[in-house]
Amino acid sequence: MKRRDFLKYQLHGALWLAAGASGLVSAESLFAEAAPDVAVVKGAPGAATRAAVELLGGMKAFVKPGQRVVIKPNMSFPHPVERGSNTHPEVVTALAAMCKEAGASRVLVLDHPLSSAERCLEQSGIREACQAIEEDMVHAFTSPSFYREADIPKGEDMKRNQVMRDVLEADVLIAAPTAKSHSSAGVSLSLKGMMGLILDRGVMHGRHELDEAIVDLASLLKADLTVIDSSYVLTTGGPSGPGKVIKADTVIASRDMVAADATCVASFEWYGRTFKPQQVNHIRRAAERGLGRLDIENLHTRTLTL
Amino acid sequence: MQTRRAPGRSGPARLRNKRLRLPRPRAQRLVQALSLTLFLGLLAAAFANLASPVAENLFLRLDPLVALGTALSARDFPAGIVPGLLVLALAPLLGRLFCGWVCPMGATVDCADALLARRRRLPGSLRQVKYWLLALVLGSALLGVSLVFLAAPMPLLTRLWGLVAYPLAALSMEKALPLMRPVADALDIRTLLFLEIRAPLFATMGFVAVFFGLVFAASRLSPRFWCRYVCPAGASLALLSRRPVWRRRVSEKCIECGKCQRACPMQAIADDPHATRHGECILCRVCAGVCPTGAIDFPVSLPVLDSQIAQPTMAGRRAVLAAGATGAAGLVVGGLGLAAPLQAATVRPPGSAPEDEFLSRCMRCGQCALACPTNIIQPVWFSSGVLGVFSPGLTPVRGFCDPHCHQCGKACPTLAIRPLPLQERVWAKLGTAEVNRETCLAWKDKKKCLVCDEVCPYGAVELKPEPGNPVYVPHVDEKRCAGCGYCEHFCPVRPARAIRVGSKNQIRLSSGSLQSAAQATGLSLSLKQDKTWGIPAGSDEHGLPPGFSPLEESGTPGAGSEPLPPGFSPLEPEPAGGKPSS
């Protein structure tokens, strides 16, 4: 890419950002227009989630009546939401409610915990919050019987793993990670978050090259919708925390996992500094391997403050 | 069950005799069945971590040998052993009622007998074995060494059901569940769809299975072989049951036909069928059931003069006891010699007493292991010496020790593991993790991993830059490490994990506060503290945190040495903004 093009694209994105942020465009006309590539909404987690998905065309654009949906939040640590290691319960409930409204036949909220499943579900607050929508929606599977061996056809390094059978059987996969740093992958967003849907993530560190394996896995578990909860951004000390948390009250949504992750990387500080998305190795590799776009400056990003 | 078969064998007589008192054996069987059911139910509750209104370890507490042996070896009377002492105290009144009516080991043996039992004449002197065992256990207990685990019935039975039968049942259920999945899925029965069955596995399962195979196979030699000849808990009750208040009586209607002698599962009826060896009688009243003339009943009678008390078959009991004690002493000394070095190398469950005291209290029942939700507690073989065999150790490969959980402390009736309040529990330092730099992915292969840091609940793993290594490497902060084993459990390196917990600097107390002891040695075992480290800015070779790479292209001289992947098309540096200053 030439320098001139780059600057042009930058300007292009900036204009869109300005249009959205200034509130010049009314909400109604926003929805009437073509859906943006990325929606960035500032506001209370639940409302921001709803607005972000609406900006992308509403949940009906992703979930058809009768379909089975799996939502993958971060809930594998027994920590409260303020620590930034788990997804905000209101983001999850907003997504689950929208899926039900869109006519989903079954909505499951699944993760593979790194600690006592019971305590993760309890402390994250996600199970209790989802009870209000439907009974028995949230599960943290540790038993191998919930996983099934799956090929990763587009895998370059990791070609097989055991994936949650409910994920393999789902029609729609929604990534709902929290925005957090990660002590080996740089950041842990939607791409990295897919490691919570497999049984043996150890091989991704040991046998495989982590960054490459993350992309391999995301090529199989490609989310139809990505909603990154950036209410509490854990900018250091991730993925478990404690670390520096920025209360950003933002939700970032996209059809494109890479674009959502890239936007998130560019939107906040990490380890006290700013980075370009392409500096995060696994995000760059994901874009290179065609999983999505990280040239956010060229993407149509709509921002909204509630 | 055997009690049913015995009358059955004398079929015609039984049917013709109107004065048969069948309800009595039935009452015994009913109580026995209820007792076994309660035992299994409580064990299931412990296994599934369900709250139970009755202490899950009730039956362990009822074992008289556990009570006696632990009181002697630990020189202590924890509340947990009081029921066992009560059973002992009641023996002069009720004889071996416990063995016949309550003991689930007896019930389990009866079940095996019902399938296998044969009657052979075994020498009466074989009965001495149980007294020898009792002498051995109590003799060594006097010396402070607990051999209760050798033959105390409740701990053994707990291991059979809790560490072998239930896990195998759970495993088969876990395997069977997917078969039901299509139905559950079609009907959206989520309880069934998402039912997760914990199927723990335990070391020494095979040994316990073989041991009980032998116990059950002994039914081929005689009914209740275990209770007659082996059980030292039964022996302790027998010693106190010379003349119980509730006992067998034979009236003058006895025609000395010998049916009762043949039917008695305990061989408690002497050559003269009028006489009873009360120390052997378990009050099952089978004899009364088979008696063709109704000469036998079980009245409550004062233990004054009674010609129907048979002389004990074990002549010279004192001599036997003395010999037993001496033998025990010798064996224990020998055992200690064998056991040397009696190392404290085993990582014990949180709240475990200091090693010597721990071994004097632990009866190897496995209750802590079966109650552990993560399966990290495993019976050990010889890692803590010969005399530490079957005691519980932590095996992080199987699970992690959740700092909020103390099911094991709740399970232990003899205070080998003290129950701790949560505040204290967090401060239980079980040992210290150590990184093996020869195998660690980050240290040796320079690969991104650092799962140990991710999972450590105490924030004890620090990532630090290492010269010449593009990735950060893990260091264990020993002041923050509680030895909980999360790191070892989740470490992806195989076959041996690259970070392992050893017993180094473990803190084990008989009493007092673990927190105070830990703080006194400068430890800081908190789950909520902030890490003082962050990824230090500019400390890797590019001045970047892990996971990030420099923006410049590798072709630029002087830029990062990490080669960019093929096909990468670099961006030119921006005039302002995003580029990190290093």
Interface residues (C-beta under 8 A of the other chain):
Chain A: M1 R3 F6 P78 R106 L114 S115 S116 R119 E135 D136 H139 F141 T142 S143 S145 F146 S181 H182 S183 S184 A185 G186 V187 R201 G202 V203 M204 H205 G206 R207 E209 L210 D211 T236 G237 P239 S240 P242 G243 K244 A266 W270 Y271 G272 R273 T274 F275 K276 Q278 Q279 V280 N281 H282 R284 R285 E288
Chain B: E174 K175 L177 P178 D188 R190 T191 F194 E196 I197 R198 A199 P373 T374 F400 D402 H404 C405 L441 K447 K448 C449 L450 V451 D453 E454 V455 C456 P457 G459 L463 V471 Y472 Y486 F490 C491 P492 V493 R494 K528 Q529 D530 K531 G534 I535 A537 L544 P545 P546 G547 F548 S549 P550 L551 P565 G567 F568 S569 L571 E572 G577 G578 K579 P580 S581
